[in-house]
Amino acid sequence: MSSLLHVIQTAVVCLAVLVITANGIDLPRQNDHHDSPYGALSPDQTLSNPFEYDDFPAMSENDELFSMPQCFGQDLFEATIDDVQTLLKNGRLTSRKLVQCYWARHFQIDEYTKYAHPSGIPGMPMRDARAVLEFNPDVWAIADRLDQERRDGKARGPLHGIPFLVKDNIASKDKMETTAGSWALLGSVVPRDAFVLAKLRRAGALLMGKASLSEWADMRSNNYSEGYSARGGQTRSAYNLTLNPGGSSSGSAVAVSANLIMFSLGTETDGSVINPAERNSIVGIKPTVGLTSRAGVIPESSHQDTVGTFGRTVRDATYALDAIYGVDERDNYTSAQQSKTPKDGYANSLSTKDSLTGATFGLPWLSFWQYNDPAQNAQLAELLGMIEQAGATIINGTELPNYETIVSPTGWNWDLGGTRGFPNESEYTVVKVDFYNDIKQYLSEVENTSIKSLEDIIKYNIDHVGSEGGYPSIHPAFGSGQDGFEASLATQGVQDETYFQALAFCQKQTRELGIDAALTSREGVKIDALLAPPDFGPTYQIAAQAGYPVVTIPAGVNAVSGMPFGLSLTGTAWSEATLIKYASAIEDLQLTTEKNLYKRSQPKWLGYLERNLPVINA
């Protein structure tokens, strides 16, 4: 027994030494033993001022909380990809050092965004609510290789050595998991990298890890906590940790916004790029369906799924888009982009505020703006005024002809047709059927798992109800259980007459009779893009049903909640070059106008000591 006690005591001391060493505190010298058998702490080991290490924020709510330490003498806070490339080229930083600094930034913030449920429910997770769900264990080796390439004069492009994250529904053929945030797919083995990830690797970008998300990209439940997954816990916005961070690409957006990473990838079926981007004061580019391959991405709907990009600037998000778009033989939707994309990429479309001279934008007031928050509209009106003063024309009343039928006045509702009594006019009718078939196709290629169908997923959630909330009112993050899955299961994937009628209705009403009609020339004037408030969900929902592109840029902050909101630009299919041109022009106007408040703002970390679940939908 005494020998066992000695082993335990020795282990405790070793653990303490590791902790102290990790915090950069000198270990005791041999002669500092005094009264303790292990040596007394010397004066320099006594932590008299905890704030000197910048890891413990003083109790206040302002933008000084969680200030980002310098990275080997260089300022990474709000740095752009171009800024970092300059530091890499002149040798002031390396990719390895970048990884080290973003790793440290993660642990600086993570401890203040944890959630543990006090209910004592067996199986209830006590997970870190981090934006980064999982780190790439090979990131250091990859960083070293990319650094060597740079030393050899073989930098691959603007993303060479730049760390990034991908949403945890984008497959990576490495040592990381691909699970859509669910325990059900833990340990499964994907056949290959997703096409978009493989292209980023070839561009020299450095995969740092997987981002958290709303579990199964919000398909599983209709009453849920946005940004929550069983594996990742509750992702929280750095602007207000008690409120909905936006989703389902929650971690991808929060990580970029909180300066945890340079850029990231997300996916969207209906709002999952645009919504978290605008709610975290960053740029989100949601491409035309078919511009970016979905091969290797855990699906929701083949008719609406697309992979998009996040950045703190339009340029950064565009660099990422340039790296991932292209034709992929494993996704036949991508063949439609041929002859419709720029030969040299979309970065050539980036512009300045001078491009606003002569531009014409449409303002669909009745279709969208009239339903948006009046206080927010008042702030957005100030930005619109700046755009007009810069030489652009904004035409009010460029409406979707049938907006009274296809736009929900109360906000996002993907079963609007069903609530009106017409399931053959409902987006949800299409998505439910698509998911049943598409998830089975995806799982057919995944190995080392017994999960091969929607039926298997549902059963897993029931068998693990404590962590996965397979029944309603069990798990606080999944209030309605898995009713989304159950609705999909009920279709059995049958593409019947109602399905095809709903698909035809949604596409026609949002395309030629929707966005295209609103963009139609008025009195010989070509409308370049529609301007809308993306905080009102139907703005991106209509584009999602159409499969059309949207770009959102930061535009302001709610004075009460502290949550940001954006201004979106919507166009017809394959109009990304136009949207990027004008989004970057408006961004340049925002950044070069003195005393302008209507631009990207810094997080205030409101409610950083609170742990509510579910998050509040406000």
C-alpha positions in Angstrom: 0.0 0.0 0.0 2.8 2.4 0.9 4.5 1.8 -2.5 1.2 2.4 -4.3 0.8 5.7 -2.3 4.3 6.7 -3.3 3.4 6.0 -7.0 0.3 8.1 -6.8 2.2 11.0 -5.0 4.9 10.9 -7.7 2.3 11.0 -10.5 0.6 14.0 -8.9 3.9 15.8 -8.7 4.7 15.0 -12.3 1.3 16.2 -13.4 1.8 19.5 -11.5 5.2 19.9 -13.2 3.6 19.4 -16.6 1.0 22.0 -15.9 3.5 24.5 -14.5 5.8 23.9 -17.5 2.9 24.4 -19.9 2.3 27.8 -18.4 5.8 28.9 -18.9 6.8 29.0 -15.2 10.3 27.9 -14.2 10.6 24.7 -12.3 12.1 24.7 -8.7 15.9 24.4 -8.5 17.3 21.5 -6.7 18.2 23.5 -3.6 14.7 25.0 -3.2 13.3 22.2 -1.1 12.9 23.9 2.3 10.1 22.3 4.3 8.4 20.4 1.4 9.8 17.1 0.2 9.2 18.3 -3.3 10.7 21.8 -2.9 9.0 25.1 -2.1 7.8 27.5 -4.9 10.3 30.2 -5.5 9.0 33.8 -5.7 8.8 33.8 -9.6 6.4 30.9 -9.5 3.8 32.7 -7.4 1.1 34.0 -9.7 0.3 37.3 -7.9 -1.3 39.0 -10.9 -3.3 36.6 -13.0 -4.0 39.2 -15.8 -0.3 39.4 -16.7 -0.7 36.3 -18.8 -3.6 37.7 -20.8 -5.6 34.4 -20.4 -7.9 35.5 -17.6 -10.2 38.4 -18.7 -11.1 41.0 -16.1 -14.8 40.9 -15.3 -16.3 43.4 -17.7 -18.0 43.4 -21.1 -16.1 45.2 -23.7 -14.0 44.7 -26.8 -10.8 44.4 -24.6 -11.9 41.0 -23.4 -9.9 38.2 -24.9 -7.5 40.5 -26.7 -5.3 38.5 -29.0 -1.6 38.2 -28.0 1.0 38.9 -30.6 2.4 36.0 -32.6 6.2 36.0 -32.2 6.2 39.8 -32.2 3.6 40.1 -35.1 0.0 41.2 -34.9 -2.4 38.6 -36.2 -5.6 40.3 -34.9 -7.8 41.0 -37.9 -4.9 40.1 -40.2 -5.9 39.4 -43.8 -4.5 36.6 -45.9 -2.4 39.1 -47.8 -1.0 40.5 -44.6 0.1 37.0 -43.4 1.6 36.1 -46.8 3.8 39.2 -46.5 4.9 38.0 -43.1 5.6 34.5 -44.4 7.5 35.8 -47.4 9.8 38.0 -45.4 10.5 35.3 -42.9 8.9 37.1 -39.9 6.5 34.1 -39.5 6.3 30.5 -40.6 3.3 28.3 -41.0 4.4 26.4 -38.0 4.3 29.5 -35.9 0.9 30.5 -37.3 -0.4 27.1 -36.2 1.1 27.6 -32.7 -0.5 31.0 -32.3 -3.9 30.0 -33.5 -3.7 26.9 -31.2 -2.9 29.2 -28.3 -5.8 31.6 -29.3 -8.2 28.6 -29.2 -7.2 27.7 -25.6 -7.3 31.4 -24.6 -11.0 31.5 -25.5 -12.3 28.0 -25.1 -12.4 27.8 -21.3 -15.0 30.6 -21.2 -17.4 29.0 -23.7 -18.0 25.7 -22.0 -21.4 24.2 -21.3 -22.2 21.5 -18.8 -25.8 20.6 -18.2 -26.7 20.6 -14.5 -29.6 18.2 -14.8 -27.6 15.1 -14.0 -29.3 13.2 -16.9 -27.2 10.1 -17.5 -25.3 10.4 -20.7 -25.7 14.2 -20.9 -22.5 15.5 -22.5 -20.3 18.0 -20.6 -18.5 19.1 -23.8 -16.4 22.1 -24.6 -18.5 24.4 -26.7 -15.7 25.3 -29.0 -15.9 26.5 -32.6 -13.1 24.1 -33.4 -14.5 20.6 -32.9 -11.3 18.7 -33.6 -7.7 19.6 -34.3 -5.7 17.9 -37.1 -3.0 15.9 -35.4 -0.8 16.1 -38.5 -1.0 19.9 -38.7 2.5 20.4 -37.4 4.1 18.1 -40.0 2.1 19.6 -42.8 3.1 23.1 -41.7 6.8 22.1 -41.7 6.5 20.7 -45.2 4.8 23.8 -46.5 7.4 25.9 -44.9 10.1 23.9 -46.6 8.4 24.4 -49.9 8.4 28.1 -49.4 12.1 28.0 -48.5 12.6 26.1 -51.8 10.9 28.9 -53.7 7.8 26.7 -54.4 4.9 28.7 -52.9 1.8 27.5 -54.6 -0.4 30.6 -54.4 -2.2 33.1 -52.0 -3.3 30.3 -49.7 0.1 28.6 -49.3 0.7 27.9 -45.6 -2.5 29.6 -44.5 -4.4 27.7 -41.7 -8.1 27.0 -42.3 -11.0 24.9 -41.0 -13.7 22.9 -42.6 -17.2 22.1 -41.3 -17.4 18.6 -39.8 -19.7 17.4 -42.6 -16.8 17.8 -45.2 -14.9 14.5 -45.5 -11.1 14.4 -44.8 -9.2 11.3 -45.5 -6.8 11.6 -42.6 -6.7 11.0 -38.9 -9.7 13.2 -38.2 -13.4 12.2 -38.0 -16.2 13.2 -40.3 -19.4 13.0 -38.3 -21.7 16.0 -38.9 -21.3 16.5 -35.1 -23.0 13.2 -34.3 -21.6 10.3 -32.2 -23.3 7.9 -34.7 -20.5 8.3 -37.3 -17.6 8.3 -34.8 -14.8 5.9 -36.1 -16.3 5.8 -39.7 -13.8 5.9 -42.5 -14.4 8.0 -45.6 -13.2 6.9 -49.0 -11.4 10.1 -49.9 -11.1 13.8 -49.2 -14.1 15.8 -50.3 -13.3 17.4 -53.7 -13.3 20.9 -52.2 -10.8 19.9 -49.5 -8.5 18.1 -51.9 -8.4 21.3 -54.0 -7.5 23.4 -51.0 -4.7 21.0 -50.1 -3.3 21.3 -53.6 -3.5 25.1 -53.3 -1.2 24.8 -50.3 -3.7 25.7 -47.6 -3.1 24.2 -44.2 -6.0 22.2 -42.7 -6.0 22.9 -39.0 -9.1 21.0 -38.0 -12.8 20.5 -38.2 -15.3 23.2 -37.2 -18.4 22.6 -35.0 -21.9 22.8 -36.5 -25.5 22.3 -35.8 -25.8 18.5 -35.7 -26.6 17.0 -39.1 -26.6 20.5 -40.5 -30.0 21.2 -38.9 -31.8 18.4 -40.7 -32.5 16.2 -37.6 -34.8 18.5 -35.7 -37.2 21.4 -36.2 -36.9 22.7 -32.6 -33.3 22.8 -31.6 -30.4 24.9 -30.3 -28.6 26.4 -33.3 -24.9 25.5 -33.2 -25.3 22.5 -31.0 -24.0 19.0 -31.7 -23.5 16.0 -29.4 -19.7 15.8 -30.3 -19.1 19.6 -30.2 -21.4 21.0 -27.6 -22.9 24.5 -28.0 -21.0 26.8 -30.3 -21.4 30.4 -29.1 -21.0 33.7 -30.9 -18.3 36.0 -29.5 -20.7 38.9 -29.8 -23.3 37.5 -27.3 -22.7 34.0 -25.9 -26.3 33.6 -24.8 -27.9 34.1 -28.3 -28.2 32.0 -31.4 -24.8 32.1 -33.2 -26.4 31.3 -36.6 -26.1 28.0 -38.3 -25.7 25.4 -39.3 -22.1 26.3 -40.2 -21.8 27.9 -36.7 -18.2 26.9 -35.8 -16.9 27.9 -39.3 -18.3 31.4 -38.9 -17.5 31.9 -35.2 -13.9 30.7 -35.6 -13.2 33.3 -38.4 -15.0 36.1 -36.5 -13.2 35.4 -33.2 -9.8 35.4 -35.0 -9.3 31.7 -34.3 -8.5 31.0 -38.0 -7.9 32.9 -41.3 -10.8 31.4 -43.3 -13.1 28.4 -43.3 -15.5 26.4 -45.4 -19.2 25.8 -44.6 -22.1 24.3 -46.4 -25.6 25.6 -47.1 -28.9 24.0 -48.0 -31.0 26.9 -46.8 -29.1 29.7 -45.0 -26.3 27.8 -43.4 -23.6 30.0 -44.8 -25.3 33.4 -45.0 -27.0 33.3 -41.6 -24.0 32.5 -39.4 -21.8 34.9 -41.5 -24.1 37.9 -41.0 -24.7 37.0 -37.3 -20.9 37.0 -36.7 -20.0 40.1 -38.7 -18.0 38.4 -41.4 -18.2 37.8 -45.1 -20.0 34.7 -46.4 -20.1 33.6 -50.0 -22.8 31.1 -50.9 -22.2 30.0 -54.5 -24.6 28.9 -57.2 -25.5 25.2 -56.7 -23.0 23.4 -59.0 -20.1 25.9 -58.7 -18.6 23.9 -55.8 -18.7 20.1 -55.7 -20.6 18.4 -53.0 -18.8 15.0 -53.4 -17.6 13.9 -50.1 -19.9 16.2 -48.2 -22.5 14.7 -45.9 -25.7 15.7 -47.8 -29.1 17.2 -47.1 -30.5 18.0 -50.5 -28.9 17.5 -53.9 -31.0 20.3 -55.3 -29.9 22.9 -52.8 -26.6 21.9 -51.2 -23.6 24.0 -51.9 -20.2 24.6 -50.3 -19.4 28.2 -49.4 -16.6 30.2 -47.8 -16.1 32.5 -44.8 -13.6 35.3 -44.4 -13.2 38.6 -42.5 -12.9 40.3 -45.8 -14.4 39.8 -49.3 -10.9 39.2 -50.6 -10.1 36.4 -48.1 -13.4 34.6 -48.8 -12.8 35.0 -52.5 -9.3 33.5 -52.3 -11.0 30.4 -50.7 -13.7 30.3 -53.4 -11.1 30.4 -56.2 -9.4 27.4 -54.6 -12.5 25.2 -54.4 -14.7 25.8 -57.4 -14.5 23.6 -60.5 -15.9 20.6 -62.4 -15.9 17.3 -60.5 -16.9 14.1 -62.2 -18.4 12.8 -58.9 -20.9 15.7 -58.9 -22.7 16.0 -62.1 -24.2 19.4 -61.1 -20.8 20.9 -61.5 -20.8 20.3 -65.2 -23.3 23.1 -65.7 -20.6 25.7 -64.8 -18.6 25.1 -67.9 -18.2 28.3 -69.9 -19.9 30.3 -67.1 -17.0 30.9 -64.8 -14.0 33.2 -65.1 -10.8 31.6 -66.6 -8.5 33.2 -64.0 -10.7 33.0 -60.9 -13.0 35.4 -59.1 -10.2 37.4 -57.3 -9.9 39.4 -60.6 -13.4 40.7 -59.9 -12.4 42.3 -56.6 -12.8 46.1 -56.8 -12.8 49.4 -54.9 -15.5 51.9 -54.1 -14.9 53.5 -57.5 -16.8 50.6 -59.1 -20.0 51.8 -57.4 -20.2 54.7 -59.9 -22.8 53.7 -62.4 -23.9 50.5 -60.6 -27.6 49.8 -60.2 -29.0 47.9 -57.3 -32.6 46.7 -56.7 -34.3 47.1 -53.3 -37.2 44.6 -52.9 -38.9 46.5 -50.1 -42.3 44.8 -50.1 -40.7 41.3 -50.7 -38.2 41.5 -47.8 -37.4 44.9 -46.2 -40.9 45.7 -44.9 -40.8 42.6 -42.6 -37.3 43.2 -41.2 -36.6 44.9 -37.9 -37.2 48.6 -38.2 -34.2 49.6 -36.0 -32.0 47.5 -38.2 -33.5 49.0 -41.4 -32.7 52.4 -40.1 -29.0 51.5 -39.7 -29.0 49.8 -43.1 -30.5 52.9 -44.7 -27.5 54.9 -43.6 -25.3 52.4 -45.5 -27.5 52.5 -48.5 -27.2 56.3 -48.5 -23.4 56.0 -48.5 -23.6 53.6 -51.5 -25.8 56.1 -53.4 -23.4 59.0 -52.5 -20.6 56.9 -54.0 -22.3 57.0 -57.4 -24.6 54.0 -57.4 -28.3 54.0 -58.2 -30.7 52.1 -55.9 -34.2 51.4 -57.3 -36.9 50.7 -54.8 -39.7 48.3 -55.5 -37.8 45.7 -57.5 -40.1 42.9 -56.1 -40.5 39.2 -56.5 -43.8 39.2 -58.4 -45.3 36.4 -56.3 -43.7 37.4 -52.9 -47.0 37.2 -51.1 -47.2 33.5 -51.8 -43.5 32.5 -51.4 -42.2 34.8 -48.6 -43.2 34.1 -45.0 -43.8 37.5 -43.3 -42.8 36.0 -39.9 -39.4 34.8 -41.1 -37.7 31.6 -42.2 -40.1 28.7 -42.9 -39.1 25.9 -45.2 -42.5 24.4 -45.0 -44.4 27.5 -45.9 -46.3 25.7 -48.6 -47.3 23.0 -46.2 -48.5 25.5 -43.6 -50.7 27.0 -46.3 -52.1 23.6 -47.1 -50.1 23.0 -50.2 -47.3 20.4 -49.7 -46.8 20.4 -53.5 -45.6 24.0 -53.1 -43.2 23.3 -50.2 -39.4 23.3 -50.1 -39.5 20.9 -47.2 -41.4 18.3 -49.3 -38.3 18.2 -51.6 -35.7 18.3 -48.9 -37.3 15.4 -46.9 -37.2 13.1 -49.9 -33.7 14.2 -51.1 -32.2 13.6 -47.6 -33.5 10.0 -47.4 -31.9 9.1 -50.7 -28.8 11.3 -50.6 -27.7 10.2 -47.1 -28.0 6.5 -48.1 -25.8 7.2 -51.1 -23.2 9.0 -49.0 -23.1 6.2 -46.4 -22.7 3.5 -49.0 -19.1 4.6 -49.5 -18.3 5.0 -45.8 -16.5 2.1 -44.1 -16.0 0.9 -40.5 -19.5 1.8 -39.4 -22.8 0.0 -39.1 -24.7 3.2 -39.9 -25.8 2.8 -43.5 -29.2 4.5 -43.7 -31.5 7.0 -42.1 -33.2 4.2 -40.3 -29.8 3.3 -38.6 -29.3 7.0 -37.6 -32.7 7.2 -36.0 -32.2 4.0 -34.1 -28.8 5.2 -32.9 -30.4 8.4 -31.5 -33.0 6.4 -29.7 -30.5 3.9 -28.3 -28.3 6.8 -27.1 -31.2 9.1 -26.1 -29.2 10.8 -23.3 -26.5 12.2 -25.6 -28.4 12.3 -28.9 -31.9 13.2 -27.9 -33.8 10.6 -30.0 -37.1 11.5 -28.2 -38.7 14.9 -27.7 -38.1 16.8 -24.5 -35.2 14.7 -23.3 -32.2 16.8 -24.4 -32.4 20.6 -24.0 -30.7 21.1 -27.4 -33.1 18.9 -29.3 -36.5 20.0 -28.1 -38.4 18.1 -30.7 -36.2 15.1 -30.7 -35.4 14.0 -34.2 -38.7 15.0 -35.9 -36.8 16.1 -39.0 -35.4 12.7 -39.5 -38.7 11.1 -38.8 -40.4 13.3 -41.4 -37.8 12.3 -44.0 -38.2 8.6 -43.0 -41.9 8.8 -43.6 -41.3 9.6 -47.3 -39.1 6.5 -47.8 -37.4 8.6 -50.5 -40.3 8.2 -52.9 -40.2 10.8 -55.6 -44.0 11.0 -56.3 -46.1 13.5 -58.0 -46.3 15.8 -55.0 -42.5 15.8 -54.9 -42.0 16.8 -58.5 -44.7 19.4 -58.3 -43.1 20.9 -55.2 -39.7 20.9 -56.9 -41.0 22.6 -60.1 -43.0 25.2 -58.1 -40.1 26.2 -55.8 -37.6 26.5 -58.7 -39.9 28.4 -61.0 -41.3 30.8 -58.4 -37.9 31.7 -57.1 -36.0 31.7 -60.4 -37.7 33.2 -63.5 -40.8 34.3 -61.6 -38.7 35.4 -58.6 -35.1 36.7 -58.5 -34.7 36.9 -62.3 -37.9 38.8 -62.5 -36.8 41.3 -59.8 -33.5 41.7 -61.7 -35.2 42.4 -65.0 -34.2 45.7 -66.6 -36.5 48.6 -65.9 -36.7 51.3 -68.6 -33.5 50.0 -70.1 -31.6 50.0 -66.9 -29.7 46.7 -66.0 -30.0 45.8 -62.3 -26.7 44.4 -61.1 -27.8 42.8 -57.8 -30.6 42.8 -55.2 -29.8 44.4 -51.8 -31.5 42.7 -48.9 -31.3 42.4 -45.1 -30.1 38.8 -44.5 -31.3 38.8 -40.9 -34.7 38.3 -42.4 -34.5 34.6 -43.3 -36.6 34.5 -46.5 -33.9 36.7 -48.2 -31.6 33.7 -48.4 -34.3 31.1 -48.4 -35.6 32.3 -51.8 -32.0 32.1 -53.2 -31.6 28.7 -51.7 -34.6 27.3 -53.4 -33.5 28.9 -56.7 -29.9 27.6 -56.2 -28.7 31.2 -56.8 -25.6 32.9 -55.2 -25.6 35.3 -52.3 -22.8 37.3 -50.7 -23.2 38.9 -47.3 -21.0 41.6 -45.8 -21.0 43.1 -42.3 -23.2 46.1 -41.9 -24.0 46.9 -38.3 -24.8 45.7 -34.8 -28.0 45.5 -32.8 -27.8 48.2 -30.1 -29.7 46.0 -27.6 -28.4 42.4 -28.2 -24.9 43.3 -29.4 -25.4 40.8 -32.3 -24.2 41.8 -35.8 -26.2 41.9 -39.0 -25.3 42.1 -42.6 -26.3 43.4 -46.0 -26.6 40.8 -48.7 -26.2 40.9 -52.5 -28.2 38.4 -54.5 -27.9 37.6 -58.2 -28.9 35.1 -60.9 -27.1 31.8 -61.5 -23.4 32.1 -62.0 -23.3 35.8 -61.2 -20.6 35.4 -58.4 -18.2 37.7 -60.3 -20.7 40.5 -60.3 -21.6 40.0 -56.6 -17.9 39.8 -55.6 -17.2 43.0 -57.5 -19.8 45.0 -55.8 -19.5 43.4 -52.4 -15.8 44.3 -52.3 -16.6 47.8 -53.6 -19.1 48.4 -50.8 -16.6 46.9 -48.3 -14.0 49.3 -49.5 -16.4 52.2 -49.1 -17.2 51.1 -45.5 -13.5 50.9 -44.6 -12.4 54.1 -46.2 -15.2 56.3 -45.0 -14.3 58.2 -41.8 -16.3 57.6 -38.7 -18.4 55.0 -40.5 -20.1 52.6 -38.0 -21.7 50.4 -40.6 -19.0 47.8 -41.1 -17.4 44.8 -39.4 -17.2 45.4 -35.7 -15.3 43.6 -32.9 -16.9 41.2 -30.5 -18.0 42.4 -27.1 -18.2 38.9 -25.6 -21.5 39.7 -23.9 -22.6 37.1 -21.4 -19.2 35.3 -21.5 -19.8 33.9 -18.0 -23.3 32.5 -18.8 -24.0 28.9 -19.9 -27.6 28.8 -21.2 -28.8 25.9 -23.4 -30.6 26.1 -25.6 -29.4 29.4 -26.9 -32.0 32.2 -27.3 -33.3 32.7 -30.8 -33.1 36.5 -30.9 
